[in-house]
Amino acid sequence: MTTSQDFPAGPADQEAEPSQWERFGVDTSTPHSARVYDFWLGGKTNFPPDRAMALAIEEAVPSIKAMARENRAFQKRAVRRLAQEYGIRQFLDLGTGIPTSPNTHQIAESVSPGTRVVYVDNDPIVLAHARALMVSSPNSRTTYIHADLGKPAELLGDPALTATLDLDQPVGLLMIAVLMLIADEDDPWAKVAALRDALPSGSFLALTHPTQDFDPQSVAKVTAAARAGGMTLVPRTREEVERFFDGWEFVEPGVAPVMAWHPDGEPPADPHAAYYWGAVARKP
């Protein structure tokens, strides 16, 4: 089995060279969502096809980098609130992406040391960064699982997950900008339901999702650019996003623009400037 230690050392500290990664089976010839997002956030683990895709999307939506930062800021606020106000001490972060500080365990530990976090992604380059995700305080524990969100039963049965999280105790399930990678015909709602059903009462789901609701024409261009590059990217309406929380109790204000969900400081002048819905809900 390939481990993170087998990959090139220090990829986060230097420009990524395709030749470094291709010998480990990483396809650097086509864009990958995690690496596109990494480029928007100012990271270095991305390749020419990722940058070409990122720039094509940026041409359609010039403010996309700011939107990516707002999406990340929502995650920070949601994790902090779950740890601080609701006492959540376990997190399952699906679609982790390439680490960008602060990561989930760092946010949670800043509120309450002793947090347990399981990160999940299916990109080999995220696996290569997993060792950075494993660094936590002495009282906390972090684990990375290289797995597919599309196979929830396999994911939930992974020994690393069950050894890290107590699924009889509340869990904060994070799905930040990941469900748009699953097409409607693959029924992402059923996959999320399988994960929600496995969690006990008192658990939370925090989720963001790109939407066409705020600017249909620009988002249609983004979707077309992604499709042309071989990427699945499905924006969804507010009603479609609400379905992911079926039967759970929303934390106010419910499904809202990410910028308007418990912002730090003054409310944004234009909460629709980032084309993402976001919400947090609790399992009764």
NUGUTI-316794 format. One line per field, with one value per residue: x, y, z of N, C-alpha, C in turn; residue number from 1; residue in one letter. Coordinates in nm, 3 decimals. Example, Ala and Ser with C-alpha at 12.3 -4.5 7.8 and 13.67 -1.06 7.14 Angstrom:
residues 2
nxx <- 1.319,1.285
nyy <- -0.569,-0.225
nzz <- 0.780,0.708
caxx <- 1.230,1.367
cayy <- -0.450,-0.106
cazz <- 0.780,0.714
cxx <- 1.320,1.290
cyy <- -0.330,0.003
czz <- 0.780,0.787
pati <- 1,2
torgu <- A,S
//
This chain:
residues 284
nxx <- 0.085,0.056,0.191,0.174,0.434,0.576,0.566,0.683,0.894,0.798,0.602,0.430,0.586,0.715,0.716,0.499,0.614,0.527,0.660,0.752,0.532,0.397,0.515,0.410,0.160,-0.011,-0.231,-0.136,-0.214,-0.472,-0.719,-0.786,-1.025,-0.944,-0.689,-0.730,-0.876,-0.679,-0.503,-0.656,-0.658,-0.403,-0.210,0.058,0.052,-0.030,-0.090,-0.013,-0.261,-0.449,-0.420,-0.490,-0.761,-0.852,-0.806,-0.971,-1.222,-1.204,-1.211,-1.476,-1.594,-1.472,-1.428,-1.376,-1.167,-1.192,-1.438,-1.374,-1.218,-1.414,-1.577,-1.406,-1.382,-1.637,-1.629,-1.442,-1.582,-1.805,-1.696,-1.575,-1.800,-1.946,-1.773,-1.741,-1.996,-2.167,-2.033,-1.907,-1.679,-1.575,-1.496,-1.576,-1.435,-1.511,-1.391,-1.154,-0.944,-0.643,-0.428,-0.485,-0.398,-0.596,-0.658,-0.925,-0.878,-0.708,-0.864,-1.070,-0.919,-0.825,-1.035,-1.113,-0.897,-0.827,-0.981,-1.106,-1.036,-1.121,-0.999,-1.097,-1.036,-1.001,-0.793,-0.470,-0.269,-0.359,-0.340,-0.063,-0.012,-0.106,0.044,0.091,-0.156,-0.175,-0.055,-0.116,-0.238,-0.110,-0.325,-0.515,-0.641,-0.577,-0.666,-0.614,-0.800,-0.785,-1.024,-1.345,-1.607,-1.833,-1.881,-2.024,-2.074,-1.843,-1.660,-1.752,-1.701,-1.431,-1.139,-0.966,-1.127,-1.322,-1.158,-1.083,-1.304,-1.588,-1.877,-2.104,-2.126,-2.191,-2.109,-1.941,-2.014,-1.856,-1.899,-1.772,-1.803,-1.801,-1.997,-2.082,-1.935,-2.053,-2.270,-2.619,-2.741,-2.603,-2.702,-2.644,-2.783,-2.876,-2.635,-2.542,-2.747,-2.702,-2.468,-2.555,-2.746,-2.590,-2.491,-2.518,-2.791,-2.779,-2.560,-2.404,-2.440,-2.245,-2.237,-2.144,-2.229,-2.187,-2.390,-2.631,-2.812,-2.762,-2.634,-2.706,-2.609,-2.326,-2.248,-2.331,-2.141,-1.913,-1.972,-1.977,-1.709,-1.580,-1.684,-1.579,-1.316,-1.317,-1.417,-1.658,-1.904,-2.156,-2.377,-2.623,-2.964,-3.121,-3.331,-3.255,-3.019,-3.119,-3.236,-3.030,-3.021,-3.235,-3.487,-3.331,-3.252,-3.223,-2.959,-3.000,-2.925,-3.052,-3.043,-2.831,-2.666,-2.315,-2.163,-2.337,-2.384,-2.364,-2.158,-1.826,-1.785,-1.920,-2.226,-2.211,-2.195,-2.298,-2.432,-2.461,-2.237,-2.058,-2.092,-2.223,-2.427,-2.473,-2.497,-2.581,-2.688,-2.867,-2.893,-3.192
nyy <- -0.120,0.221,0.490,0.817,0.883,0.783,0.956,1.251,1.459,1.737,1.878,2.091,2.309,2.383,2.443,2.231,1.960,1.796,1.555,1.452,1.340,1.175,0.924,0.804,0.740,0.953,1.141,1.395,1.517,1.595,1.819,1.852,1.883,1.942,2.042,2.258,2.421,2.457,2.619,2.854,2.932,3.009,2.814,2.573,2.322,2.229,2.181,2.251,2.183,2.210,2.478,2.595,2.524,2.655,2.923,2.945,2.921,3.141,3.340,3.335,3.392,3.639,3.692,3.454,3.358,3.504,3.405,3.139,3.177,3.277,3.056,2.885,3.033,3.007,2.737,2.752,2.912,2.751,2.510,2.613,2.711,2.474,2.333,2.511,2.609,2.391,2.178,1.977,1.722,1.552,1.512,1.451,1.496,1.531,1.512,1.652,1.794,1.967,2.045,2.353,2.597,2.754,2.412,2.171,2.032,2.208,2.436,2.336,2.249,2.489,2.582,2.371,2.154,1.807,1.708,1.484,1.398,1.287,1.284,1.274,1.187,1.140,1.195,1.127,1.315,1.460,1.258,1.248,1.474,1.408,1.357,1.610,1.672,1.508,1.616,1.712,1.836,1.700,1.585,1.538,1.373,1.280,1.144,1.020,0.910,0.746,0.745,0.694,0.914,0.838,0.581,0.514,0.309,0.154,0.347,0.416,0.181,0.164,0.068,0.260,0.480,0.389,0.339,0.585,0.761,0.766,0.635,0.625,0.856,1.212,1.352,1.584,1.629,1.719,1.862,2.026,2.210,1.981,1.808,1.890,1.754,1.518,1.371,1.418,1.181,0.992,1.008,1.188,1.261,1.027,0.915,1.098,1.069,0.808,0.842,1.027,0.872,0.694,0.826,0.934,1.073,1.423,1.475,1.677,1.827,2.007,2.199,2.312,2.441,2.506,2.730,2.811,3.001,3.272,3.392,3.290,3.287,3.326,3.108,2.900,2.921,2.851,2.585,2.475,2.515,2.348,2.100,2.082,2.044,1.791,1.757,1.688,1.908,2.023,2.265,2.359,2.428,2.620,2.467,2.209,2.182,2.194,1.945,1.772,1.777,1.647,1.609,1.689,1.937,2.271,2.493,2.831,3.069,2.871,2.735,2.941,3.216,3.166,3.378,3.510,3.352,3.358,3.572,3.693,3.992,4.283,4.240,4.121,4.346,4.262,3.969,3.778,3.768,3.561,3.258,3.040,2.821,2.766,2.574,2.454,2.179,1.991,1.656,1.524
nzz <- 0.000,-0.085,0.095,0.253,0.305,0.094,-0.114,-0.297,-0.100,0.101,-0.069,-0.032,0.006,-0.220,-0.576,-0.756,-0.944,-1.236,-1.314,-1.076,-0.962,-1.142,-1.152,-0.935,-1.003,-1.023,-1.210,-1.395,-1.621,-1.658,-1.524,-1.170,-0.915,-0.649,-0.684,-0.852,-0.679,-0.489,-0.633,-0.657,-0.392,-0.354,-0.333,-0.406,-0.508,-0.779,-1.131,-1.483,-1.635,-1.428,-1.359,-1.600,-1.616,-1.384,-1.455,-1.678,-1.560,-1.397,-1.586,-1.661,-1.418,-1.261,-0.989,-0.861,-0.698,-0.463,-0.388,-0.333,-0.106,0.066,0.089,0.225,0.459,0.565,0.642,0.851,1.038,1.085,1.194,1.423,1.560,1.602,1.769,1.983,2.068,2.060,2.156,2.003,1.953,1.772,1.434,1.095,0.804,0.486,0.156,0.182,0.053,-0.057,0.206,0.373,0.580,0.838,0.915,0.969,1.217,1.345,1.380,1.545,1.766,1.863,2.000,2.166,2.292,2.237,2.043,1.792,1.461,1.141,0.824,0.481,0.147,-0.210,-0.376,-0.486,-0.439,-0.223,-0.038,-0.027,0.117,0.360,0.589,0.692,0.786,1.001,1.219,1.535,1.854,2.167,2.306,2.119,1.818,1.487,1.170,0.841,0.564,0.262,0.047,-0.119,-0.152,-0.282,-0.203,0.055,0.251,0.250,0.327,0.587,0.719,0.737,0.908,1.016,1.049,1.235,1.447,1.526,1.552,1.763,1.688,1.833,1.962,1.922,1.601,1.394,1.073,0.784,0.471,0.254,-0.026,-0.203,-0.296,-0.544,-0.723,-0.778,-0.997,-1.077,-1.162,-1.023,-0.775,-0.533,-0.304,-0.185,-0.108,0.081,0.265,0.355,0.500,0.694,0.825,0.961,1.175,1.520,1.720,1.780,1.627,1.367,1.043,0.826,0.541,0.217,-0.108,-0.452,-0.648,-0.903,-0.854,-0.799,-1.013,-1.296,-1.568,-1.559,-1.401,-1.561,-1.764,-1.621,-1.556,-1.812,-1.886,-1.705,-1.781,-2.038,-1.972,-1.874,-1.617,-1.365,-1.264,-1.083,-1.027,-0.780,-0.687,-0.421,-0.312,-0.389,-0.244,0.017,0.035,0.104,0.376,0.481,0.718,0.933,1.183,1.118,1.197,1.272,1.017,0.859,0.524,0.357,0.183,0.180,0.277,0.439,0.652,0.979,0.987,1.059,1.226,1.062,0.871,0.530,0.251,0.008,0.015,-0.181,-0.332,-0.333,-0.487,-0.341,-0.154,0.195,0.499,0.828,1.015,1.266,1.388,1.502
caxx <- 0.000,0.132,0.163,0.216,0.579,0.635,0.556,0.788,0.895,0.780,0.537,0.361,0.684,0.781,0.628,0.479,0.666,0.452,0.740,0.763,0.409,0.347,0.566,0.329,0.027,-0.093,-0.257,-0.114,-0.250,-0.608,-0.741,-0.852,-1.091,-0.867,-0.573,-0.785,-0.908,-0.549,-0.452,-0.733,-0.623,-0.263,-0.122,0.159,0.040,-0.118,-0.016,-0.065,-0.403,-0.527,-0.415,-0.569,-0.900,-0.879,-0.811,-1.091,-1.334,-1.187,-1.253,-1.622,-1.629,-1.345,-1.414,-1.381,-1.070,-1.254,-1.544,-1.309,-1.180,-1.537,-1.619,-1.317,-1.414,-1.756,-1.585,-1.379,-1.686,-1.891,-1.624,-1.558,-1.929,-1.982,-1.689,-1.754,-2.133,-2.241,-1.950,-1.868,-1.539,-1.537,-1.529,-1.550,-1.417,-1.514,-1.345,-1.061,-0.865,-0.503,-0.431,-0.468,-0.412,-0.607,-0.737,-1.032,-0.832,-0.650,-0.975,-1.136,-0.828,-0.812,-1.150,-1.115,-0.802,-0.886,-1.070,-1.069,-1.072,-1.089,-1.002,-1.122,-1.029,-0.960,-0.687,-0.340,-0.186,-0.403,-0.275,0.077,-0.010,-0.174,0.130,0.072,-0.284,-0.165,0.007,-0.218,-0.191,-0.093,-0.452,-0.605,-0.605,-0.620,-0.642,-0.652,-0.845,-0.792,-1.148,-1.437,-1.735,-1.939,-1.899,-2.037,-2.065,-1.701,-1.597,-1.792,-1.646,-1.285,-1.088,-0.905,-1.236,-1.385,-1.060,-1.064,-1.431,-1.689,-2.000,-2.214,-2.124,-2.213,-2.001,-1.961,-1.987,-1.826,-1.898,-1.749,-1.779,-1.760,-2.107,-2.099,-1.857,-2.134,-2.379,-2.753,-2.773,-2.536,-2.781,-2.568,-2.870,-2.876,-2.504,-2.539,-2.841,-2.636,-2.375,-2.633,-2.813,-2.491,-2.449,-2.616,-2.861,-2.688,-2.458,-2.430,-2.391,-2.210,-2.226,-2.154,-2.251,-2.202,-2.526,-2.659,-2.923,-2.725,-2.588,-2.719,-2.529,-2.185,-2.229,-2.343,-2.010,-1.821,-2.008,-1.933,-1.563,-1.544,-1.719,-1.481,-1.191,-1.334,-1.456,-1.799,-1.933,-2.300,-2.434,-2.759,-3.050,-3.141,-3.418,-3.176,-2.926,-3.197,-3.264,-2.921,-3.040,-3.371,-3.524,-3.245,-3.294,-3.127,-2.911,-3.034,-3.047,-3.084,-2.962,-2.808,-2.537,-2.209,-2.116,-2.437,-2.401,-2.290,-2.031,-1.745,-1.793,-2.040,-2.282,-2.157,-2.278,-2.367,-2.411,-2.466,-2.114,-1.998,-2.201,-2.235,-2.516,-2.412,-2.589,-2.547,-2.810,-2.846,-2.978,-3.277
cayy <- 0.000,0.346,0.580,0.954,0.895,0.738,1.061,1.352,1.532,1.881,1.934,2.216,2.415,2.409,2.425,2.090,1.918,1.678,1.433,1.398,1.274,1.078,0.790,0.748,0.715,1.074,1.191,1.540,1.566,1.645,1.898,1.789,1.990,1.980,2.121,2.386,2.496,2.492,2.733,2.973,2.971,3.051,2.700,2.540,2.184,2.226,2.160,2.334,2.164,2.265,2.624,2.633,2.514,2.761,3.050,2.945,2.950,3.279,3.427,3.342,3.453,3.700,3.696,3.317,3.338,3.557,3.311,3.023,3.218,3.287,2.918,2.837,3.106,2.942,2.616,2.792,2.957,2.638,2.421,2.684,2.715,2.339,2.298,2.604,2.625,2.265,2.077,1.867,1.687,1.460,1.565,1.371,1.597,1.461,1.599,1.737,1.882,1.991,2.122,2.497,2.638,2.647,2.296,2.143,1.998,2.327,2.522,2.274,2.246,2.623,2.597,2.263,2.045,1.677,1.678,1.377,1.436,1.197,1.349,1.178,1.237,1.033,1.244,1.082,1.425,1.487,1.153,1.286,1.579,1.360,1.367,1.743,1.669,1.423,1.690,1.766,1.851,1.569,1.529,1.521,1.264,1.298,1.031,1.043,0.791,0.761,0.673,0.755,0.957,0.766,0.448,0.546,0.192,0.119,0.454,0.407,0.060,0.168,0.052,0.385,0.567,0.336,0.345,0.725,0.821,0.687,0.665,0.632,0.992,1.307,1.377,1.693,1.583,1.834,1.836,2.162,2.220,1.851,1.734,1.931,1.662,1.398,1.402,1.384,1.041,0.909,1.028,1.232,1.270,0.896,0.894,1.179,1.008,0.691,0.893,1.086,0.765,0.621,0.911,0.936,1.197,1.526,1.501,1.792,1.829,2.139,2.174,2.422,2.391,2.613,2.743,2.899,3.088,3.413,3.441,3.171,3.290,3.305,2.972,2.812,2.924,2.773,2.445,2.436,2.508,2.226,1.985,2.077,1.994,1.655,1.758,1.699,2.021,2.039,2.361,2.319,2.532,2.615,2.353,2.087,2.178,2.163,1.800,1.700,1.783,1.597,1.563,1.745,2.068,2.371,2.604,2.956,3.101,2.768,2.742,3.082,3.242,3.139,3.503,3.558,3.256,3.399,3.635,3.763,4.136,4.337,4.160,4.161,4.439,4.180,3.829,3.691,3.786,3.427,3.176,2.917,2.806,2.697,2.552,2.358,2.124,1.893,1.538,1.521
cazz <- 0.000,-0.090,0.206,0.227,0.314,-0.030,-0.214,-0.289,0.027,0.106,-0.186,-0.001,0.019,-0.347,-0.691,-0.789,-1.073,-1.280,-1.319,-0.941,-0.920,-1.239,-1.122,-0.828,-1.054,-1.022,-1.345,-1.398,-1.754,-1.654,-1.403,-1.056,-0.839,-0.530,-0.726,-0.900,-0.558,-0.431,-0.709,-0.620,-0.256,-0.351,-0.308,-0.506,-0.553,-0.895,-1.254,-1.592,-1.664,-1.318,-1.370,-1.719,-1.577,-1.288,-1.526,-1.763,-1.472,-1.352,-1.696,-1.654,-1.289,-1.218,-0.843,-0.810,-0.590,-0.341,-0.351,-0.271,0.030,0.146,0.117,0.330,0.581,0.620,0.711,0.977,1.131,1.120,1.286,1.550,1.629,1.646,1.883,2.095,2.117,2.066,2.222,1.915,1.972,1.666,1.301,0.977,0.700,0.358,0.050,0.257,-0.032,-0.020,0.331,0.371,0.719,0.936,0.882,1.065,1.352,1.406,1.422,1.660,1.881,1.917,2.090,2.265,2.271,2.263,1.931,1.699,1.325,1.030,0.692,0.373,0.010,-0.303,-0.464,-0.436,-0.391,-0.086,0.040,-0.005,0.219,0.481,0.705,0.749,0.856,1.120,1.328,1.624,1.991,2.231,2.353,2.006,1.727,1.349,1.081,0.703,0.490,0.117,0.017,-0.214,-0.097,-0.352,-0.145,0.198,0.338,0.258,0.405,0.728,0.776,0.737,1.045,1.065,1.095,1.357,1.555,1.563,1.591,1.832,1.617,1.928,2.013,1.812,1.505,1.299,0.937,0.699,0.327,0.206,-0.171,-0.257,-0.358,-0.683,-0.805,-0.799,-1.089,-1.029,-1.191,-0.922,-0.654,-0.416,-0.187,-0.120,-0.046,0.203,0.360,0.415,0.600,0.803,0.899,1.042,1.286,1.629,1.754,1.829,1.525,1.281,0.906,0.774,0.398,0.121,-0.244,-0.550,-0.698,-1.015,-0.816,-0.789,-1.144,-1.382,-1.690,-1.528,-1.351,-1.678,-1.831,-1.537,-1.572,-1.945,-1.885,-1.631,-1.866,-2.148,-1.917,-1.824,-1.476,-1.329,-1.176,-1.086,-0.934,-0.740,-0.633,-0.276,-0.279,-0.403,-0.131,0.137,0.037,0.168,0.521,0.503,0.852,1.036,1.230,1.077,1.279,1.204,0.943,0.761,0.402,0.331,0.117,0.278,0.336,0.533,0.762,1.099,0.948,1.159,1.203,0.999,0.761,0.400,0.173,-0.092,0.054,-0.298,-0.409,-0.343,-0.541,-0.265,-0.038,0.307,0.609,0.933,1.074,1.375,1.383,1.625
cxx <- 0.088,0.093,0.213,0.366,0.648,0.642,0.668,0.779,0.869,0.706,0.469,0.456,0.753,0.681,0.620,0.532,0.592,0.531,0.757,0.647,0.363,0.394,0.492,0.184,-0.064,-0.107,-0.246,-0.157,-0.391,-0.631,-0.813,-0.905,-1.009,-0.750,-0.615,-0.814,-0.780,-0.490,-0.524,-0.695,-0.475,-0.165,-0.029,0.146,-0.065,-0.032,-0.078,-0.213,-0.494,-0.534,-0.496,-0.717,-0.938,-0.893,-0.931,-1.214,-1.327,-1.227,-1.404,-1.669,-1.501,-1.322,-1.406,-1.283,-1.126,-1.365,-1.486,-1.268,-1.303,-1.590,-1.536,-1.346,-1.540,-1.717,-1.525,-1.485,-1.773,-1.823,-1.610,-1.689,-1.969,-1.901,-1.720,-1.894,-2.207,-2.157,-1.910,-1.717,-1.488,-1.583,-1.490,-1.553,-1.404,-1.481,-1.248,-0.989,-0.723,-0.501,-0.401,-0.498,-0.508,-0.697,-0.836,-0.981,-0.771,-0.758,-1.041,-1.048,-0.810,-0.925,-1.144,-1.015,-0.866,-0.982,-1.015,-1.122,-1.029,-1.107,-1.019,-1.109,-0.986,-0.854,-0.552,-0.252,-0.230,-0.345,-0.131,0.090,-0.063,-0.087,0.119,-0.058,-0.276,-0.108,-0.101,-0.160,-0.185,-0.225,-0.551,-0.557,-0.660,-0.581,-0.684,-0.689,-0.851,-0.912,-1.238,-1.569,-1.852,-1.964,-1.911,-2.023,-1.920,-1.626,-1.626,-1.734,-1.495,-1.232,-1.026,-1.011,-1.292,-1.288,-1.042,-1.191,-1.520,-1.824,-2.124,-2.225,-2.137,-2.087,-2.039,-1.918,-1.972,-1.822,-1.891,-1.712,-1.729,-1.872,-2.133,-2.021,-1.931,-2.255,-2.514,-2.784,-2.705,-2.595,-2.699,-2.653,-2.875,-2.743,-2.492,-2.632,-2.779,-2.538,-2.450,-2.696,-2.717,-2.451,-2.557,-2.684,-2.761,-2.573,-2.501,-2.376,-2.367,-2.173,-2.226,-2.167,-2.261,-2.343,-2.532,-2.761,-2.888,-2.685,-2.589,-2.626,-2.382,-2.159,-2.245,-2.211,-1.908,-1.845,-1.960,-1.780,-1.515,-1.569,-1.618,-1.347,-1.202,-1.373,-1.607,-1.815,-2.081,-2.343,-2.577,-2.833,-3.063,-3.225,-3.342,-3.076,-3.000,-3.224,-3.153,-2.938,-3.171,-3.393,-3.438,-3.287,-3.187,-3.087,-2.946,-2.910,-3.088,-2.992,-2.952,-2.683,-2.425,-2.162,-2.211,-2.456,-2.307,-2.155,-1.957,-1.752,-1.924,-2.093,-2.228,-2.252,-2.359,-2.343,-2.413,-2.339,-2.034,-2.109,-2.208,-2.350,-2.439,-2.514,-2.528,-2.677,-2.775,-2.943,-3.059,-3.248
cyy <- 0.124,0.433,0.718,0.968,0.853,0.848,1.163,1.432,1.679,1.943,2.066,2.334,2.450,2.389,2.277,2.063,1.793,1.550,1.369,1.305,1.163,0.937,0.725,0.729,0.834,1.124,1.344,1.600,1.621,1.721,1.818,1.901,2.036,2.069,2.255,2.477,2.543,2.614,2.860,3.024,3.009,2.939,2.671,2.399,2.177,2.226,2.242,2.308,2.220,2.417,2.671,2.628,2.628,2.896,3.059,2.978,3.094,3.378,3.444,3.414,3.514,3.700,3.557,3.293,3.389,3.465,3.189,3.056,3.229,3.149,2.859,2.905,3.050,2.818,2.650,2.832,2.841,2.545,2.486,2.685,2.577,2.298,2.383,2.605,2.493,2.150,1.960,1.845,1.588,1.517,1.464,1.467,1.527,1.556,1.701,1.839,1.896,2.082,2.270,2.548,2.757,2.535,2.265,2.116,2.118,2.423,2.466,2.276,2.384,2.654,2.496,2.154,1.911,1.634,1.562,1.412,1.326,1.275,1.241,1.249,1.122,1.079,1.198,1.195,1.468,1.382,1.190,1.393,1.531,1.372,1.505,1.749,1.591,1.498,1.756,1.778,1.714,1.504,1.500,1.407,1.294,1.177,1.071,0.910,0.826,0.679,0.757,0.788,0.882,0.627,0.461,0.425,0.150,0.220,0.438,0.284,0.057,0.159,0.179,0.481,0.518,0.337,0.488,0.790,0.720,0.723,0.652,0.770,1.091,1.337,1.500,1.648,1.705,1.791,1.972,2.160,2.089,1.782,1.776,1.841,1.532,1.436,1.356,1.236,0.945,0.930,1.067,1.241,1.137,0.870,0.975,1.119,0.887,0.734,0.951,0.977,0.692,0.699,0.918,1.072,1.295,1.555,1.620,1.766,1.974,2.122,2.306,2.363,2.509,2.612,2.836,3.006,3.237,3.474,3.324,3.172,3.262,3.162,2.871,2.808,2.841,2.624,2.393,2.423,2.383,2.103,1.970,2.024,1.856,1.647,1.762,1.816,2.052,2.143,2.320,2.435,2.519,2.495,2.222,2.073,2.141,2.013,1.721,1.692,1.719,1.545,1.617,1.888,2.172,2.463,2.731,3.015,2.996,2.777,2.889,3.100,3.228,3.267,3.555,3.464,3.295,3.463,3.692,3.912,4.176,4.244,4.209,4.254,4.363,4.033,3.733,3.701,3.657,3.330,3.039,2.929,2.734,2.680,2.453,2.310,2.013,1.775,1.530,1.400
czz <- 0.000,0.028,0.170,0.229,0.184,-0.136,-0.199,-0.161,0.005,-0.011,-0.158,0.001,-0.112,-0.459,-0.726,-0.930,-1.117,-1.275,-1.181,-0.909,-1.015,-1.208,-1.006,-0.872,-1.051,-1.165,-1.343,-1.531,-1.761,-1.524,-1.296,-0.967,-0.720,-0.569,-0.785,-0.781,-0.489,-0.502,-0.668,-0.481,-0.242,-0.322,-0.425,-0.561,-0.663,-1.020,-1.368,-1.625,-1.554,-1.328,-1.491,-1.687,-1.483,-1.358,-1.619,-1.680,-1.424,-1.461,-1.694,-1.528,-1.231,-1.067,-0.781,-0.696,-0.458,-0.294,-0.282,-0.128,0.120,0.183,0.230,0.463,0.646,0.698,0.847,1.079,1.178,1.219,1.423,1.629,1.681,1.768,2.006,2.154,2.135,2.122,2.136,1.927,1.869,1.533,1.194,0.859,0.566,0.244,0.105,0.170,0.019,0.102,0.311,0.511,0.733,0.886,0.995,1.205,1.422,1.457,1.548,1.784,1.944,2.015,2.203,2.230,2.309,2.154,1.848,1.561,1.228,0.900,0.585,0.239,-0.079,-0.402,-0.408,-0.384,-0.251,0.009,0.072,0.102,0.354,0.605,0.770,0.829,0.987,1.241,1.413,1.764,2.058,2.273,2.240,1.917,1.589,1.266,0.940,0.638,0.342,0.070,-0.072,-0.146,-0.159,-0.299,0.007,0.290,0.358,0.344,0.554,0.797,0.782,0.880,1.101,1.115,1.227,1.474,1.607,1.615,1.662,1.772,1.704,1.992,1.896,1.732,1.424,1.162,0.847,0.553,0.258,0.058,-0.230,-0.334,-0.502,-0.778,-0.834,-0.883,-1.032,-1.049,-1.095,-0.783,-0.532,-0.289,-0.112,-0.049,0.083,0.308,0.428,0.523,0.720,0.890,0.992,1.167,1.393,1.643,1.814,1.735,1.438,1.141,0.867,0.627,0.322,-0.018,-0.339,-0.610,-0.819,-0.977,-0.822,-0.923,-1.243,-1.502,-1.661,-1.483,-1.464,-1.755,-1.754,-1.556,-1.708,-1.951,-1.814,-1.717,-1.979,-2.101,-1.857,-1.677,-1.463,-1.232,-1.188,-0.983,-0.899,-0.676,-0.483,-0.237,-0.289,-0.289,-0.002,0.149,0.105,0.320,0.566,0.645,0.964,1.067,1.198,1.192,1.203,1.136,0.841,0.641,0.361,0.247,0.219,0.348,0.444,0.651,0.876,1.064,1.069,1.128,1.138,0.890,0.627,0.326,0.068,-0.060,-0.064,-0.383,-0.420,-0.379,-0.473,-0.165,0.072,0.419,0.707,0.993,1.172,1.359,1.513,1.710
pati <- 1,2,3,4,5,6,7,8,9,10,11,12,13,14,15,16,17,18,19,20,21,22,23,24,25,26,27,28,29,30,31,32,33,34,35,36,37,38,39,40,41,42,43,44,45,46,47,48,49,50,51,52,53,54,55,56,57,58,59,60,61,62,63,64,65,66,67,68,69,70,71,72,73,74,75,76,77,78,79,80,81,82,83,84,85,86,87,88,89,90,91,92,93,94,95,96,97,98,99,100,101,102,103,104,105,106,107,108,109,110,111,112,113,114,115,116,117,118,119,120,121,122,123,124,125,126,127,128,129,130,131,132,133,134,135,136,137,138,139,140,141,142,143,144,145,146,147,148,149,150,151,152,153,154,155,156,157,158,159,160,161,162,163,164,165,166,167,168,169,170,171,172,173,174,175,176,177,178,179,180,181,182,183,184,185,186,187,188,189,190,191,192,193,194,195,196,197,198,199,200,201,202,203,204,205,206,207,208,209,210,211,212,213,214,215,216,217,218,219,220,221,222,223,224,225,226,227,228,229,230,231,232,233,234,235,236,237,238,239,240,241,242,243,244,245,246,247,248,249,250,251,252,253,254,255,256,257,258,259,260,261,262,263,264,265,266,267,268,269,270,271,272,273,274,275,276,277,278,279,280,281,282,283,284
torgu <- M,T,T,S,Q,D,F,P,A,G,P,A,D,Q,E,A,E,P,S,Q,W,E,R,F,G,V,D,T,S,T,P,H,S,A,R,V,Y,D,F,W,L,G,G,K,T,N,F,P,P,D,R,A,M,A,L,A,I,E,E,A,V,P,S,I,K,A,M,A,R,E,N,R,A,F,Q,K,R,A,V,R,R,L,A,Q,E,Y,G,I,R,Q,F,L,D,L,G,T,G,I,P,T,S,P,N,T,H,Q,I,A,E,S,V,S,P,G,T,R,V,V,Y,V,D,N,D,P,I,V,L,A,H,A,R,A,L,M,V,S,S,P,N,S,R,T,T,Y,I,H,A,D,L,G,K,P,A,E,L,L,G,D,P,A,L,T,A,T,L,D,L,D,Q,P,V,G,L,L,M,I,A,V,L,M,L,I,A,D,E,D,D,P,W,A,K,V,A,A,L,R,D,A,L,P,S,G,S,F,L,A,L,T,H,P,T,Q,D,F,D,P,Q,S,V,A,K,V,T,A,A,A,R,A,G,G,M,T,L,V,P,R,T,R,E,E,V,E,R,F,F,D,G,W,E,F,V,E,P,G,V,A,P,V,M,A,W,H,P,D,G,E,P,P,A,D,P,H,A,A,Y,Y,W,G,A,V,A,R,K,P
//
